[in-house]
Every structure is written in C-alpha cells, then in structure tokens.
Amino acid sequence: MPALLRRLPYLLPGALLCLAIAGVSRLLVEIPALGHLGLGSLTVAILLGLLLGNLGAARFGGLRPGVELSRQQLLRLGVVLYGLRLTFQDIAALGPAALVIDVLMVGSTLCAAWWLGVRWLKLPRESALLIGAGSAICGAAAVMASSPVLRARAEHTAVAVATVVLFGTLAMLLHPLIFAHLPHLFGSSKAFGIFTGSTIHEVAQVVAAGRAMDPAAADAALISKMLRVLLLAPALLCLGRFGASEGAQEGKRRLHIPGFAVAFLVVTGIRSLGLVPHSWLAPLQQLDDVLLGMAMAALGLATRLGDLRREGPKPLLLGAGLFVFLLVGGGLINSGVQHLLG
C-alpha cells in the first residue's frame, strides 16, 4: 500500500484521462444519431482513445503510467468483476458446442497464421505466430504472453499488438452491425454470442461488441471468450514446442497461465453460490462499467497505428487474412458445430 501511494501522483494523470474518455463516451452514446448506429459506450471509448492516442495525446510521459494501469490491471479487474453478472448455470447453458468451437477456432487460426504468414508471406516465424496468437486467443494479451515463449524481438511484438488491436476493433464494429441486420443468423442470440466470443480478438472488444447487441448475446459472447482465453496455456505449450526459432533455449520458456481468467471463474462461482448480497450487485456492476470503459480508452490510447509501417505491408496482410478467416471460417465452424451439438 505505501508503494501504491508513492506511485499515485504518477498514475493519476493517465488514469484520469482514461476516466474522462470513458465518461464522454457514455454521454455520446446517449445522442440519438450515435444510438441508431448501435455503438456502445465501450466501442466509442476505444475509438476516441485511438483518435487521441494517434494525435499524440498519450505520448506525454506523465500520462503513460496511468494509461498502462488502465490498459492492463483495470482491464483484468473489470473482466473479473464481469463474473458477477454470470453463473455456472449460464456457462452450462451454452452446452459443449461453445468449447468445441473455441478449440477448433484457436487451433485452425494458429495453423492459418503459420501457413499464410510463414509459407506464403515469408514473414519471420515469430512475427507470424505472434499475430496468429493474438488473433486466435485474446489479442494483445496473447501477443505479450507469447513473446517470451517465441523469444520475439521487440519490434515484432509492437507490430503484432498494433495489428491485432486494429483488426479486433474492426471486428468489434462489424459484429453488432451484422447482429442488427441478421440477429438469427446462427439460430438465436445465444448462438450469435458464441460466434462473437469465438472470433473477436480482445476480451474488452468482445465485451464492447456484446454490450451493443442484447443481454443473451453479450453473456454468451463473454463466456465463449473466457473459455477461449483459458486455452492460452495449452496454446503456449504448443508454441513453445514448435513455434520458436531453432536456437531458442528450452529453459527460458515459461508457461503463462492467465490469472484473471481463473479469477473470473472464481467470482462466477461465488455468484453462482449466492454468496454476493443482492444489494451489492448493482454498485459493483456500475464500477465494472467504469473500469471497462477506462480499459477500452487506454487500449486505444496505447495503440500506435504508425507501428504498422515499420515492417511493411506483410503483417497487415496477415492480420487482414486472419480477420477474414475468423469471420468466414469462424462462421462456418460455428454453423457446423452448433448444428451438430447445439
């Protein structure tokens, strides 16, 4: 606690900027013109963050610590608190189809990244697999977790993060539009939510897209996404075994288990057992809305679209190819599995 108090003056400026963006976003979505577009406050927050960040607002050193706090710790806390909205009964209601879809999506997307990035585009294997991991599992978090396993260079990591955030943001905007026009594309809102959770890159982007749909789709999307996040651990084992360059040292590869995903399940279990007083739920969910809004703003502020120019067009082509694969291939996988098991 004393260490946190000493850091507070450094954290406040950036955190307050993220809070302000989140607050403005909540006000903007009340404007009828924006409301008719189906944009949620979290979607608007990341777009405002991208705009301000790439105009230079977050390049002042004094803002960076608070932005990073919001992008990392507050995002994880927001996802954990989201578990208060769900129960294990909700997870069981998705059925086995959700898990089968997630396993197929993660495996097929990583294979597509290898084939398209390494074999066709001739990208370094580390760069291709970083973009693949971010697209397949959980966006920038998966990129950062995979980087030490693959012993990737810093510039490859930066480009991969910018790529998956860019295409994840496009997916975040596109899915609610598809839902608005074809809400029963997969048979139900729940099925569409599973499709959303199994194909959008970032956890926060899935939350934003789901919240722009309806409650059934939003809950199914997050549960499906969190199942996908839990696949990060076995995916890293595979990347460490097959993906690293020939000179990589086994002793330096570490398995990263996403603690916030485990905590999400713990909180969901607490809610399932009825251990949270009902009077606490509304305030905690409002706090969760604020934390997720700040995290989305920070994600936009921290993303440098200029990083994409460093490696030329190939990472963008790979990101675009995987974006199409997630949308089209993911739709086919979702349709097939939900037809068989749904």
WOGI-V231199 format. One record per helix or strand of 3 or more residues. SS is the DSSP state (alpha for helix, beta for strand). FROM is the first residue (numbers start at 1). TO is the last residue. Records with the same first field share a line. If there is no record, write none. Layout:
SS->FROM-TO  FROM-TO
//
This chain:
alpha->2-28  32-36  41-55  61-85  88-94  96-120  125-138  140-150  154-181  189-199  203-211  215-230  232-243  250-252  259-272  278-302  305-309  314-341
//
